[in-house]
């Protein structure tokens, strides 16, 4: 049992060391963030190993909090690192929504004029003089 614990602790130490080296070298911010996420995971595993060896459940709340912090940091970093297509997955402000609606309406008017239906309002079914079409 002692040999197994020492082997696990050694592997965790090697993993943490390699993650710290990756965080130091980079080259990008995303590499550093992932490396620090690995360090948090190794820390959680080390605390769980210590808790298993001592047969104590005192560290379980610490494990839960560290796991939540690691998860939230990963999600936050992924959110900022993600490249989204233009206009997707984003809530528009009132000004942006109004500009998009005006642009859509201008395209409809241009399409109507190109098809020979000058001045027809699609929403109300009236032409420019106010008569029903």
PLY file of the C-alpha trace (Angstrom):
ply
format ascii 1.0
element vertex 133
property float x
property float y
property float z
element edge 132
property int vertex1
property int vertex2
end_header
0.00 0.00 0.00
2.80 2.41 0.86
4.49 1.71 -2.46
1.28 2.50 -4.33
0.85 5.78 -2.45
4.46 6.78 -3.16
4.02 5.91 -6.84
0.86 8.02 -7.07
2.48 10.93 -5.23
5.51 10.75 -7.53
3.34 10.76 -10.65
1.35 13.73 -9.31
4.56 15.62 -8.54
5.91 14.93 -12.04
2.61 16.06 -13.59
2.56 19.25 -11.54
6.19 19.99 -12.41
5.58 19.52 -16.13
2.45 21.71 -15.94
4.38 24.48 -14.20
7.10 24.27 -16.87
4.40 24.55 -19.56
2.91 27.55 -17.78
6.35 29.17 -17.64
7.22 28.60 -21.31
3.86 29.41 -22.82
3.98 30.45 -25.72
0.35 31.58 -25.69
-1.95 32.64 -22.91
-4.17 29.66 -23.62
-1.23 27.27 -23.04
-0.58 28.92 -19.70
-4.23 28.75 -18.70
-4.47 25.06 -19.54
-1.27 24.36 -17.61
-2.61 26.11 -14.54
-5.85 24.16 -14.90
-3.76 20.97 -14.86
-2.02 22.20 -11.69
-5.44 22.64 -10.03
-6.44 19.13 -11.11
-3.19 17.71 -9.70
-3.81 19.58 -6.46
-7.30 18.08 -6.22
-5.86 14.61 -6.88
-3.13 15.11 -4.26
-5.64 16.17 -1.61
-7.85 13.20 -2.53
-4.83 10.88 -2.22
-3.99 12.29 1.20
-7.62 11.92 2.26
-7.67 8.30 1.09
-4.42 7.46 2.88
-5.57 8.94 6.18
-9.13 7.61 5.71
-10.50 11.03 6.59
-13.40 12.89 4.98
-12.37 16.27 6.33
-10.89 17.36 2.99
-14.02 16.62 0.92
-15.38 20.22 1.10
-11.96 21.50 0.01
-12.04 19.08 -2.95
-15.49 20.27 -3.95
-14.52 23.95 -3.81
-11.27 23.37 -5.74
-13.14 21.35 -8.36
-15.72 24.10 -8.82
-13.02 26.77 -9.06
-11.11 24.69 -11.64
-14.25 24.09 -13.68
-15.33 27.73 -13.65
-11.85 28.93 -14.60
-11.77 26.49 -17.52
-15.18 27.57 -18.75
-14.29 31.26 -18.42
-11.05 30.84 -20.32
-12.76 28.78 -23.02
-15.43 31.46 -23.38
-12.87 34.20 -23.95
-10.65 32.05 -26.15
-13.45 30.82 -28.40
-13.70 32.35 -31.86
-17.32 32.87 -32.75
-18.66 33.56 -36.21
-19.83 37.13 -36.63
-23.31 37.64 -35.23
-23.65 34.22 -33.59
-24.13 33.51 -29.92
-24.32 37.14 -28.94
-27.12 39.26 -27.52
-27.51 42.51 -29.42
-27.95 45.86 -27.74
-31.01 47.95 -28.61
-28.95 50.14 -30.94
-27.41 47.12 -32.69
-30.83 45.45 -33.05
-32.32 48.66 -34.48
-29.41 49.00 -36.92
-29.80 45.36 -38.02
-33.56 45.84 -38.49
-33.01 49.02 -40.51
-30.45 47.23 -42.68
-32.86 44.32 -43.25
-35.66 46.75 -44.13
-33.38 48.64 -46.56
-32.48 45.35 -48.26
-36.18 44.46 -48.60
-36.94 47.87 -50.11
-34.02 47.49 -52.53
-35.23 44.01 -53.48
-38.78 45.29 -54.00
-37.54 48.11 -56.22
-35.44 45.67 -58.20
-38.52 43.49 -58.76
-40.61 46.49 -59.82
-42.78 46.81 -56.73
-41.85 50.38 -55.84
-43.05 51.55 -52.44
-44.86 48.41 -51.29
-44.77 47.90 -47.54
-44.78 44.15 -46.90
-45.81 44.39 -43.25
-49.02 46.39 -43.86
-49.73 45.44 -47.46
-50.01 49.09 -48.52
-48.23 51.00 -51.24
-46.69 54.47 -50.95
-50.07 56.24 -51.48
-51.64 54.38 -48.52
-54.00 52.22 -50.62
-54.38 48.51 -49.98
-52.53 46.37 -52.48
0 1
1 2
2 3
3 4
4 5
5 6
6 7
7 8
8 9
9 10
10 11
11 12
12 13
13 14
14 15
15 16
16 17
17 18
18 19
19 20
20 21
21 22
22 23
23 24
24 25
25 26
26 27
27 28
28 29
29 30
30 31
31 32
32 33
33 34
34 35
35 36
36 37
37 38
38 39
39 40
40 41
41 42
42 43
43 44
44 45
45 46
46 47
47 48
48 49
49 50
50 51
51 52
52 53
53 54
54 55
55 56
56 57
57 58
58 59
59 60
60 61
61 62
62 63
63 64
64 65
65 66
66 67
67 68
68 69
69 70
70 71
71 72
72 73
73 74
74 75
75 76
76 77
77 78
78 79
79 80
80 81
81 82
82 83
83 84
84 85
85 86
86 87
87 88
88 89
89 90
90 91
91 92
92 93
93 94
94 95
95 96
96 97
97 98
98 99
99 100
100 101
101 102
102 103
103 104
104 105
105 106
106 107
107 108
108 109
109 110
110 111
111 112
112 113
113 114
114 115
115 116
116 117
117 118
118 119
119 120
120 121
121 122
122 123
123 124
124 125
125 126
126 127
127 128
128 129
129 130
130 131
131 132
